[in-house]
């Protein structure tokens, strides 16, 4: 079985007719029939039921179609990305991203991009959505990666949503909360939170629905900053509670600097990150390659799963 045979199989399965499929593939009908016959012989299965009116997939053929379509789509994606890499020479890309992403996803994307395209000049600005929105509208950056819940001018933008992650509570190794056998949200009230100085409005609404969470956030001893990396490091050194998606603290959890609390939080507490660019702007080859890399890394990050809850 080879790629060309799979392409022939998919074309015939989708058209249901040898004449239409051969015209679509720009090959003769005998050549298409021979290709399908060899594929069936190679796999030792019958893929099509033949009749004077056309062909119809057998159950095995239906299964192969479901697998072949995704495989061919992946191959097409590979061709697209390879073409981007070949076409970029000394391109540049300027993006902006939230401080959480600049401390987690974006560094992995930069490393991945450097593996395949060493000549791209990349500039990344860290900050909040409303600080970068005007730069995007003024075409000073190619795109940004931000929380899509803050898209007030969505009519001007195209977005590519990244996989959502739950937001969990982390504490330093040795924290007294780790000694409790069964935690509830009320147990969090005694401890201050560390968090970003600005969070999405929709997330603020969720917090107001759970006063036990909000009280800790508004505590006089709470720590806030616009630097996620600073907050993450300080959480490993003090008794503050740290809210984060798992991917942003994976290294700290692996090193046992932070431990995830075994606590169920409201399901609305999750990330809504997305890549955002202007609808009327065609991205450069370098920017498209960067966008594809971010999406690929985000999916891999999501599929790798959240780390296990670690106990002392």
N, C-alpha and C positions, 0 to 999 in steps of 0.2 A: 504493500500500500504506500503510495506517495502523495505528495501535495496536489499534483495535477489531477490524479484520480479522485481525490476528495472534492476538488473544485467541480469536476464533471458530475460527481454524484449529487452534490448540493444543487447544481443547476437543474438537473433532471428531476430531482425530488420537488423542487419549488415550482417548476413549470408543469410537471406531470405529462410531458409530451416530448418525445425525442426530437421532433422537428423544431419546436420552439427552443429547446435547450441547446441544440447544435447551432442554431442561428445566434443565440445569445453568446455562445462560446466561440463563434466564428470557426467551427470545425465541421467536417462532414458528419452526416448521420451514422454511416458505418463506423467511422473513427470513434464516435461517442459510444455507440453500442459495444464496440470491442473493448473500450476502456472500462465500461461498467462490468462487462462479462469477466474481464481479468481481475477486477477488484473483488467480485463475488467469489471467483475461484480461489483467490489468494486468502480471503477470509473464511472460505468454506461455508458461506451462508447465502440465502436468497434475500436480496435487498428490495426487489420490486416484484409485484404481481403484474404480469403483462396481459393486456387485452387489446382488441382492435381499436378501442377508444383512447388508449393511452396506457400509462403505468401508474401503479399505486404502491405506496410503501408498505412493506411487511412490518410487523412489530419490531423486528431487528433493524430494519431500515429506519424506522421512526427514532429508535434509540441512537443510531449512528448519526442521523441528521442533527439531533439535539447536541451531540458532542462536536460534530464537525463544524457547525455554524459558529460556535464560540471559539473553536480553534482557529478557523480561518479569520475571524475578527481579530484575534490576538496577533496573528501573523501580519494582517494588514496594518495593525497598530505599530508593529515592529518596523515594517517598511516605512511608515510615515516618520517615525522617530529617527531611523537611520538616515532618511533623506534630509531631515532637519539638521542632523549632525554634519552631513556632507556639505550642505549648503552654507552653514555658518563658517565664517573665516575669522574675522576680528570683530564680531558683533558685540553689542553691549545691551544690558537690560538693567532697569532700575525699578525696584519694587518696594513696597512698604508692607509691614506685617505687625500684628499685635505682639506685645511683649511676651505673652505665653508662648506663642509660636516661635518667636526668635530664640527662646530658651529650650525648644524641644524639636519641632518638626523641621524648621528652616535649616539648621546646621546639617542635618542628615541630607537634605535636598542639595545643599551646596556641595557636599562631599560627593554625592552621586553624580551631579552634573560635571564636576571636575574630572571624574573618571572617564567621561566620554567626550567632553568638549572643553579643552584646556584654554582655548583662545577667547572665550567670552569674558568680557569685563562686567562684573556683577556688583551692583550697589544695593544694599538692603538698609532701609530705615525702620527703626523700631518705634512704636508709639500706639496711640489710640486712633480708632476709626475716624472720629470727627476732626482730628488733626491732619489726617491724610486725605480726607474726602475732597477737599478743595484742590489739593495737588493733583489728584486724579482727574478732576474736572478740567484743570488747567493743562493737562497732558504733560505734567512734569514727571510722572511715573508711568510705567507701562500698565501695572495692575497692583492691586493690594490683596492681602489675605487677612480677613477680619471676621468678626462675628456678624453673621448675616441678619441678626435681629436688629441691627442698627441701620438698616438700609432705608433711610428716609426718602431718598430720591431714586428708588428702584427703577423708575421708568427710564432713567438715563443709563442704566447698567445692565450688563450680562453677568450672570453668576454661575459658578460651578461649585455645587455644594460638596464639601468633604464629609467623610463618615463621622457621625456623632460619637462622642465618648461620654460616659458618665463622669460626673464630678464627685470625687471621694474625699474623705477626711484623712489627713496624715498627721502624725505626731512624731516627735523625736523618739529614738530608741531609749527605753527606760521610763517613758511617760507613765504617770500613775493610772491613766485611763486604760492602759494595756493590762492592768491587773484585774479589772472588772470582768466577770464571766459573761454578763449580758448587758450590753449597752443600749441606751435609748437616747433620743434627742435631748431630753432633759438633762442628761449627764454633761452635756456640752456647755451649759450655762455658766459653770464655774470658771471657765477658761476663756481668755481673750482669743480673738481670731487674728490672723495676719491675712491681708488681702489687698488687691489692687485698689488704687484710689478711685477708679472709675470702672463700673461694671455695666453690662447692658441693662436697659430699662426693664426688659422682660424678666431678667434675673432678679432685679430689685423687687418686682411684684411677687415673685415666688418667695423671696425672703420675708416679705411682709405677711405672707400667709402662714409663716412659721415663726412666731415671735421668739421661740427659744433659740433659733438661729440668729435672728436679727439682734437680740440682746447682746450676744457675744461680739457681733460685728461692731456695735456701737459702744462697746466697753471703753472706759477711759484708758485702759492699759493695752488696747488693741494696737496693732502695727499695720500701717498702710504705706504703700509705695507704688510708683509707676514702673518699678523694676521687678519683674517676676523672679529673676534669678536671685536678687537680694533677699526677697521674701522666702524663697525656697531654702536658701542657705541659713537664714536666721531661724527658720522653723526647726532645723536640725540641732540648734544650739539652745533653744528656749522651750518653754511649755506652751507656746501658742499653738492653736489649731490651724492647720494649713489645708485649704481647699484647692484641689488640683485634678485635672484629668490624669489618668494613670501614665500615659505616654510621657508627660512632662516631668515625672519624678522616677522614671524607671531605673535610672542609674543610681539614684540615692536609695531606692528601696533595695536594689541588688547589693549595695554596700552596707545595708542595714543602718543607714543614717536616718532614714524615715521609715515609719511603719504605718501601713494602712489600717484604720480602725474597722472592725467588723461591725458596721453600722449601716442600716438601710436609710438612705436619704430620699427625699421626694424625687420621683422619676423626672420631673421637669428640670432638675439640676443636671444639665448636660451641655456639651459644647455644640455650637452651631456655626462652625467656621466655614468660610467659602472663599473662593478666588473671585475677585470682582474686577471687571474692566469695562471700559466705555463701549456701548453698543455700536457706535459709529466709527470706532477705531480698529483698524486691522493691525493686529500685533505683529511685530517683527518675527523673523525666524527664531532668533535667540530668545525672545520673550515667550514664544509658543513652546519652545523646548523647555524653558524654565517652568512654565505652567504645567506641562505634561509630567515633568519630574516631580513637582509638588504633589500632584494628584496621585501618581504612582506610589510615592513614599507614604502618603497619608493612608492609602488603601492597605499597603503592607503593614503599616503601624497598627491599623485597626484589626487586620486579620491575625496579627501576632497575639492579640488578646491582652486583657489587663493582667497585671501580675497578681499572684495569689496574695491573700491576706496573710501577713506574717505575724506569728505570735511569739512571745518571749518564752 
